[in-house]
Amino acid sequence: MELRGARVLVSGPTSQVAQAVVRALAPGSRVFGLGRLKRPEERRALEALGVEPIAADLAGELPALPEVDFVLHFAVVKSGDFAKDLRANAEGSGMLLSRCRGARAFLHVSSAAVYQYAGHARAAEDSPLGDNHRVLMPTYSLAKIAAESTVRFAARELGVPVTIARLSVPYGDAGGWPWYHLLMMKAGVPIPVHREQPNVYNPLHEDDYVAHLPRLLALASVPATTLNWGGSEPASIEEWTAWLSELTGLPAKLEPTERALGSLELDLTRMHEKLGRTRVGWRDGLRRMVAARSPELLKR
């Protein structure tokens, strides 16, 4: 799919993940950014990038939306309130797809959090689903599963081609989970890790997930296409905090506990077949993240 010159709606445009997307697309496409935009500075920041802001709450009613070629649905609500989060993430996703039923393709960004915890077994697209993130975010996994089902129904009912991408650990210049770990290291706060170590994930750098967007949209179909989405090079929390420690000299204090997310490595066979392998290795990506956000922390 050619995005240059296209009309693209991006939900959640001020989020950590979607920031890189709107920055990359705005120079060559007409980009609409749909979000709550409660602070004036959020709207101004989007406008400075050339993005046309649309204030809307997926837990409420959507306003009239412009006709677009593509929808990139990154928005997520994690309030901890089941009624609100199911309404925003499941019903809101269905409503967004319905309002954009003329789009050529709709990318629904889901999460690897939909999978049932299975120790160190890699999760494939047909692996059992479950309440993976309950220990930290009580509504998140169930709301993501509900949202996928709503989007699948809407795709079939309305005939809109959809791709559902189950995202692992996104990170980059805007931050991400490894960045929060670095902040904890800086503050001397222990980092909780699941007792069943190592805790392995598939960190995905923003350069790679932005590069994947045209191909993800090209995969959109009725019924919806579903695939895992992560970095080709897996890494554990233990490994990336050790690397951050090597880069900065800050010690990483890991605290094994049952109240932490467990290992969730993805089987990326389908992604590699459809999208190819990612290019940014996690060590280089984390070094770039620190250099972009706090260069003073890097050891000379």
Residue pairs with C-beta under 8 A, 6 or more apart in sequence:
1 70
1 104
1 105
1 214
1 215
1 217
1 218
2 214
3 25
3 28
3 29
3 70
3 213
3 214
3 217
4 28
4 29
5 28
5 29
6 29
6 30
6 68
6 69
6 70
7 29
7 30
7 32
7 66
7 67
7 68
7 69
7 70
8 25
8 29
8 30
8 31
8 32
8 68
8 69
8 70
8 71
8 72
9 31
9 32
9 34
9 54
9 65
9 66
9 68
9 70
9 71
9 72
9 100
9 103
10 18
10 21
10 22
10 25
10 31
10 32
10 33
10 34
10 51
10 71
10 72
10 74
11 18
11 34
11 35
11 58
11 71
11 72
11 73
11 74
11 75
11 96
12 18
12 34
12 35
12 73
12 74
12 75
12 76
13 19
13 21
13 22
13 31
13 33
13 34
13 35
13 46
13 51
13 53
13 74
14 33
14 35
14 37
14 42
14 45
14 46
15 35
15 74
15 75
15 76
16 170
16 174
16 175
16 176
17 74
17 109
17 167
17 170
17 174
17 206
17 209
18 72
18 74
18 75
19 174
20 172
20 173
20 174
20 206
20 209
20 210
21 72
21 74
21 209
21 210
21 213
22 31
22 33
22 46
22 49
22 51
23 49
24 210
25 31
26 49
26 50
26 51
27 50
30 52
31 50
31 51
31 52
32 51
32 52
32 53
32 54
32 65
32 66
32 68
33 46
33 51
33 52
33 53
33 54
34 54
34 56
34 65
34 75
34 96
35 42
35 53
35 54
35 55
35 56
35 75
36 55
36 56
36 57
37 43
37 46
37 53
37 55
42 53
43 53
43 55
46 52
46 53
47 53
54 63
54 65
55 63
56 62
56 63
57 88
58 75
58 77
58 87
58 88
58 89
58 92
58 93
58 95
58 96
59 77
59 84
59 87
59 88
59 92
62 92
62 95
62 96
62 99
65 99
65 100
67 102
68 100
68 102
68 103
69 103
69 104
69 105
70 103
70 104
70 105
70 106
70 107
70 217
71 96
71 97
71 100
71 103
71 105
71 106
71 107
72 107
72 109
72 213
73 93
73 96
73 97
73 106
73 107
73 108
73 109
74 109
75 92
76 89
76 111
76 144
77 84
77 85
77 88
77 89
77 92
77 143
78 85
78 137
78 139
78 140
79 85
79 139
80 137
80 138
80 139
81 139
82 138
82 139
82 142
82 143
85 139
85 140
85 143
86 139
86 142
86 143
86 146
88 143
89 143
89 144
89 146
89 147
90 143
90 146
90 147
90 149
90 150
91 150
93 108
93 147
93 150
93 151
93 154
94 150
94 151
94 153
94 154
97 106
97 108
97 151
97 154
97 155
97 158
97 160
97 162
98 154
98 158
100 106
100 160
101 158
101 159
101 160
103 160
104 161
104 217
104 220
105 160
105 161
105 162
105 163
105 217
105 218
105 220
106 151
106 155
106 160
106 161
106 162
106 163
106 220
107 162
107 163
107 165
107 213
107 216
107 217
107 220
108 147
108 148
108 151
108 162
108 163
108 164
108 165
108 224
109 165
109 167
109 229
110 144
110 147
110 148
110 164
110 165
110 166
110 167
111 140
111 141
111 144
111 166
111 167
112 123
112 132
112 166
112 167
112 168
112 201
112 202
112 228
112 230
112 264
112 266
113 132
113 133
113 137
113 140
113 141
113 144
113 264
114 129
114 130
114 132
114 141
114 144
114 145
114 148
114 166
115 123
115 127
115 128
115 129
115 130
115 132
115 166
115 264
116 127
116 128
116 129
116 130
116 131
116 132
117 130
117 132
117 262
117 264
118 127
118 128
119 196
119 262
119 263
120 196
120 200
120 263
120 265
121 127
122 265
122 266
122 267
123 228
123 264
123 265
123 266
123 267
124 228
124 266
124 267
124 269
124 270
125 166
125 226
125 227
125 228
125 267
125 270
127 267
129 145
130 141
131 141
131 142
132 141
132 261
132 262
132 264
133 140
133 141
133 261
134 141
135 258
135 259
135 260
135 261
136 259
136 260
136 261
148 164
148 226
151 162
151 164
151 224
152 162
152 164
152 223
152 224
154 160
154 162
155 161
155 162
155 222
155 223
155 224
156 222
156 223
159 222
160 222
161 220
161 221
161 222
162 220
162 221
162 222
162 224
162 225
163 216
163 217
163 219
163 220
163 221
163 224
163 225
163 226
163 227
164 224
164 225
164 226
164 227
165 216
165 226
165 227
165 228
165 229
166 226
166 227
166 228
166 229
166 266
167 204
167 209
167 229
167 230
168 201
168 202
168 203
168 204
168 228
168 229
168 230
168 231
168 264
168 266
169 176
169 177
169 178
169 201
169 202
169 203
169 204
169 230
169 231
170 176
170 203
170 204
170 206
170 209
171 177
171 178
171 179
171 203
171 204
171 205
171 206
171 285
171 286
171 289
172 205
172 206
172 207
172 285
172 288
172 289
172 292
173 206
173 288
173 289
173 292
173 293
174 206
175 289
175 293
176 203
176 289
178 203
178 240
178 241
178 244
178 286
178 289
179 289
179 293
181 191
181 237
181 240
181 241
181 244
181 252
182 244
182 248
182 250
182 290
182 294
182 297
184 190
184 191
185 191
185 241
185 244
185 245
185 248
185 250
185 251
185 252
185 253
186 250
186 297
188 253
189 253
190 253
190 254
190 255
191 237
191 241
191 252
191 253
191 254
191 255
192 255
192 256
192 257
192 259
192 260
193 199
193 237
193 238
193 254
193 255
193 256
193 257
193 260
194 256
194 257
194 258
194 260
194 261
194 262
194 263
195 256
195 257
195 258
196 262
196 263
197 236
197 238
197 256
197 263
198 236
198 237
198 238
198 239
198 263
199 236
199 237
199 238
199 260
199 261
199 262
199 263
200 234
200 235
200 236
200 263
200 264
200 265
201 230
201 234
201 235
201 236
201 237
201 263
201 264
201 265
202 228
202 230
202 231
202 232
202 233
202 234
202 235
202 265
202 266
202 268
203 230
203 231
203 233
203 235
203 240
203 282
203 285
203 286
204 229
204 230
204 231
204 278
205 231
205 278
205 280
205 282
205 285
205 288
207 279
207 280
207 285
208 231
208 278
208 279
208 280
209 229
211 279
212 229
212 275
215 274
215 275
215 276
216 229
216 275
219 225
219 227
219 274
227 270
227 271
227 274
228 266
228 267
228 268
228 270
228 271
229 266
229 271
230 266
230 268
230 271
231 278
231 280
231 282
232 268
232 272
232 277
232 278
233 278
233 281
233 282
234 265
235 282
236 263
237 254
238 254
240 282
240 286
241 252
241 254
242 252
243 282
243 283
243 286
244 250
244 252
244 286
244 290
245 251
245 252
247 286
247 287
247 290
247 297
247 298
247 299
248 290
248 297
248 298
248 299
249 299
250 297
287 298
290 297
290 298
291 298
